[in-house]
Amino acid sequence: MLEIKNLHVKLEEEDKPILKGVNLTVEAGKVHAIMGPNGSGKSTLSYVLAGRDGYAVTEGSATLDGLDLLEIEPEERAAAGLFLAFQYPVEIPGVGNMTFLRTAVNAQRKARGEEEMSAGDFLKVVREKAKRLKIDAEMLKRPVNVGFSGGEKKRNEILQMAMLEPKMCILDETDSGLDVDAMKLVSDGVNALRDEGRAFLVITHYQRLLDHIAPDVVHIMADGRIVKTGGPDLALEVEKNGYADILAEAL
């Protein structure tokens, strides 16, 4: 589904490379996790895939179901089925949560040539999905993320993901700042979306999130590239021993 080959990236204003030849394949129906020390390039990878400004791809490719992500705009990537859950979701004062969600859903449906969702149908679906994620109805009436706690912001991102139904979901340290209960709720929302036609790339520092999500594959990233790949036991090894032995072997 997601195919990344020899991806090299630098900041547009600097010559210093950040990604130095990332190779990664994420298959449909699978959950891949990326772990690694700070500054290894994990978040940069998610930003580049989503189309954030400020980064220059100097070599390599990234495709989603054969579609060249690097040649299309961020909104086109989203319409193609790519979703990024941010580490720090932004507040959008003056824009109601329901308005934001319905506009996003219908913009993507229109881009795919599908019929827009009516107000009645949208309301029915969003209430059902919000209930499953234990999102209070009052949250839906507030401006996007304004006054939300860290856990509420992350649950709101998972609600957006549930409504948009992307086929490639990237979670950039979505466990950051969450307490145990909030992490469990977010993980439950992710697990509810798992199916054979959807893939996940979960970027995290902590085994505790993976305890809930149970990835199929774990990658260790360091110095701008993936240096080791294994099963769930690799995350347990990192939790127990840290990165020193892995990095000494790989770098």
N, C-alpha and C positions, 0 to 999 in steps of 0.2 A: 504493500500500500504506500508507505513512505519510504523513499529510496534516496539516501544521501551518499554522494560519492566524492571523495577527495576534496571536501569543502574547506576553502581557505577564506578567511574574513579578517578585515582590519577596520579600525575606525576611519571614517572618511577624512578626518582632519589630521590623522597621524599615520606614520609608516609602520608602527609596531603591530605585528600580526596578533590576532586573538585566537582564531581557530586555525589550526595548522594541518589540515588534512583529515577531517572527520569523515568516517565511513560508518554508515548505520542503515540497517533495513528493519522496518517495523511492519510485521505482517498483519493483515486483517484479523480481528478477533483476539489479538494479543495485547498484553500490557508489558511495556518495557520501562524500566526505571534507570535513571542516570544519577549516579552519586559522584562525589569528588570534592576535593578541597576548594576553599574560596579562591576565586580568580582562575579557575580551570577552564572557563568558557561555557559553562552549562546554560546560564541565562542568555548569553549572547547567541547561542544556538537557537533558543526559542524565539528571540527577537528577530533574528534573520529569517527564520521560517515564516513568521507572521508578517514580515515586511516593514519592520520599524525603521524609520529614517536614521541616518547617521552611521550606517555600516556599509562597507564596500566589499562585495564578493570579488576576490581576485582570481579564484580558480575553483573548479568543481561544479557540482550540480545538486539540485534538490527537486524531486518530483513527487507528486501525489497522484497515484493511479495513472502515471504516465504524463501528467500535466506538469509543465515546467513552472514551479512556483516562483522562481527568481525573475521571471519575465512578466509577471502580472502584478497588478496593484493589490494592496492589502484586502480591499473589499471583495476583489475577485477571488482571492485565496479563501476568504470566509465563505463565499457562495459556493466554492468548490468543495467545502466540507472541512476546512481547517479551523480549529478553535484554540485560542490561547487563554488560559486562566492565569491572571497575573499574581505575582507575589504580593504586590501592594495595590489592590484595586483602587481606582481613583473615584473621588466624589464628583458628582455632576449636579451642582445646585440648579434648581429651576426646571429640571427634567424629571417628570414622574417615572417611577419604576415601571408601571404598567404601560405607559406611553413608549418608553424606551424599548421594552421587550416586544411589544406588538410591532413597532416600526422596524426593529431588527429582523424579526421573523418574516414579516411581509416583504422587506427589501430582498431578503435571500430567496424567498419563494418566487418573487418577480424575476430575479436574475436567472433563476433556473427554468423560467417559463411556466411556473405553476400558478394556480389561482390563489389570490390573497386570502388569508383567513378572515372570516367575518368577526365582528366584535363579539357576538354571542359564542361562537366556537372558540375564539381565543380565550375568553373569560373562563369557559368551562375547563379548558386544558390547563391554563396557568394555575387555577385554583387547585386542581387535582395534583399537579406536580409540586406546588408549593406545600401542600399538606403532607406529601410524602417526605419532603425535605424538612418538615417541621418549621416552615417559615410562616410567621404570623401574618394574617391578612392585612394588618396595619402596615407591615413593612412594604407591602406592594403599593400602598398609597403614598409613600414618602418619596422624596427625590432620590435618585440613584446613589446609594451608599452614604448619603448625608446623615451624620449622626449614628451610623451603624457601628457596632462593636467589630472587632477583628473577625470573630466567628461569623457574625451576620454578613459581613462583606464577602467572606469566602462562600457561605451558603448561597448568597445571592449570585455569585459567579457560577456555582453549580446549577442553580435554577436557570440561568441564561443558557448554559450548556444543554440542559434537559429540554429547553424550549427550541433551541436551534437544531438539535439532533445532528451534530457534526459527525463525520466519519473518522476524522483524525483529531484527537483531543490531546493538547499539550498542557500539562499542569506545571507551572513554574513555581516550585516551592510553595505550593498552596497550603502546606502545613505550617508555614511560618506564622508565629504569634498565636497559634491556636491552643486552647486548653484541651484536656483529654476528651471531654464531652463533645466539644465542637469538632475535633478531629474525627471522632466516630461518626458524627452526623454527615460531615463532608465525605468521608470514605463510603458511607452507606449510599450517598447520592451517586458517587462514581460507580460503585458496584452495581447499582440499579440500571446503569446505562450500558453495562458490558454486554456485547452480543457479537455474533460472528462477523458482522459487517462493520464493526467499529473498533478502532485501535487507540491505545493510550500511550503517551510518552510522559512519564512522571519524573520530574526533576526534584530531588530531595536531598537533604543532609542526613535524614534520620530513618533508622530502621522502624521506629514506632509507627510511621505512616504505612510502611510496607507490611507491617503486621496485619493491618486492616484490608489493604488492597491486594496483597498477594500477587506480585508480578511474575510473569513467565520468564523474563530475562532481566538480568541486572548488568549494567555497564559501569565501569569506573572511568571517569574522565579526568585528565590532568594535562597541563601544559598545552591546551588547545586541541587535544585529540583523545580518542577513546583508547585506553591502554590495556584494558582487560574486560572480558565479558564472561559471564557465568550465569548460574541459576540463582534462586533465592538465597542459597547458602553463602553466596559472595557478599550479600548485604550483612548477613550475620557475622561474617569474618571482619568486615569493616567496623561493625559495632563493637566487636570484642577487642580488636587489635589496632584499629585506626588504619591510616593509609600508608604508613612508612614502609612496611615490607613490600606492599604491592608496587609502590612507586620506585623503590630501590631495584626491583626486578625489571620494571618496564622502561624506566627512563635512563 
